[in-house]
Amino acid sequence: MHRHNTPLRGVTAIPHPKPDDPNYTAVNYTYAGRSGHIHEVVEIGGRELAKVGFDDRKIVYYLLEDLELDTTAKRGTFHDTEAKPT
């Protein structure tokens, strides 16, 4: 079973990428401003990237610094709401 290991797992995140940032593609801008949840945070090249999942089950990476985080919201990802095998 794949488990995520990050203290920010499940935190609500709204991406706000800077306009015309070469670190981002059209997909990043499509999901900009939408509410999602962090699945995990990874460090690549000294920068922290957050893997953000959205309600349509799309996963998009954003620089952690470009996310508005709501640590007071109920934590969870779509993995937490999937039916568990019995």
LINSUL-V146621 format. One record per residue. RES is the residue in one small letter. SS is DSSP state (helix for helix, strand for strand, loop for the rest). PSI is psi in degrees with one decimal (999 if undefined). D_FIRST is the distance of its C-alpha to the first C-alpha in Angstrom with 2 decimals. Layout:
((RES;SS;PSI;D_FIRST) (RES;SS;PSI;D_FIRST))
This chain:
((m;loop;133.8;0.00) (h;loop;127.7;3.78) (r;loop;145.6;6.34) (h;loop;143.4;9.96) (n;loop;92.4;12.67) (t;loop;138.9;16.06) (p;loop;-17.7;18.82) (l;loop;2.0;19.62) (r;loop;128.6;16.31) (g;loop;-8.3;17.60) (v;loop;136.8;21.21) (t;strand;134.0;23.42) (a;strand;136.0;24.71) (i;strand;115.5;27.60) (p;strand;140.7;28.18) (h;loop;70.9;31.78) (p;loop;145.8;32.04) (k;loop;142.9;35.53) (p;loop;138.2;37.65) (d;loop;29.2;37.79) (d;loop;122.0;35.30) (p;loop;-10.2;34.63) (n;loop;-11.7;31.05) (y;loop;155.7;30.24) (t;loop;-178.5;30.45) (a;helix;-34.8;31.58) (v;helix;-42.0;28.06) (n;helix;-42.2;27.99) (y;helix;-28.5;31.37) (t;helix;-39.0;30.44) (y;loop;-1.0;27.86) (a;loop;135.6;30.17) (g;loop;-8.7;31.24) (r;loop;148.9;28.46) (s;strand;129.7;26.29) (g;strand;-167.4;22.55) (h;strand;140.2;19.83) (i;strand;132.3;18.43) (h;strand;-41.5;14.75) (e;strand;163.9;15.34) (v;strand;131.8;18.43) (v;strand;153.7;19.07) (e;strand;125.7;22.40) (i;strand;123.8;24.07) (g;loop;32.3;27.67) (g;loop;3.4;28.21) (r;strand;142.2;27.27) (e;strand;124.2;24.44) (l;strand;136.1;22.65) (a;strand;133.2;20.65) (k;strand;109.7;18.10) (v;strand;127.1;19.49) (g;strand;140.4;18.23) (f;loop;166.9;21.02) (d;loop;-27.4;21.63) (d;loop;10.4;21.92) (r;loop;12.1;18.30) (k;loop;136.6;19.86) (i;strand;129.2;18.44) (v;strand;136.2;21.35) (y;strand;138.0;21.83) (y;strand;151.4;24.77) (l;strand;133.7;26.49) (l;helix;-35.6;25.76) (e;helix;-15.5;29.55) (d;helix;13.8;29.94) (l;strand;137.4;27.90) (e;strand;116.7;29.52) (l;strand;139.2;27.17) (d;strand;91.7;27.57) (t;loop;-7.0;26.07) (t;loop;-16.2;27.99) (a;loop;159.1;26.21) (k;loop;128.4;23.53) (r;loop;147.3;20.19) (g;loop;155.6;17.33) (t;loop;173.2;15.57) (f;helix;-19.4;15.20) (h;helix;-31.1;11.51) (d;helix;-20.5;13.25) (t;helix;-3.2;15.69) (e;loop;149.5;13.81) (a;loop;134.1;14.55) (k;loop;138.6;12.27) (p;loop;143.6;12.51) (t;loop;999;15.29))
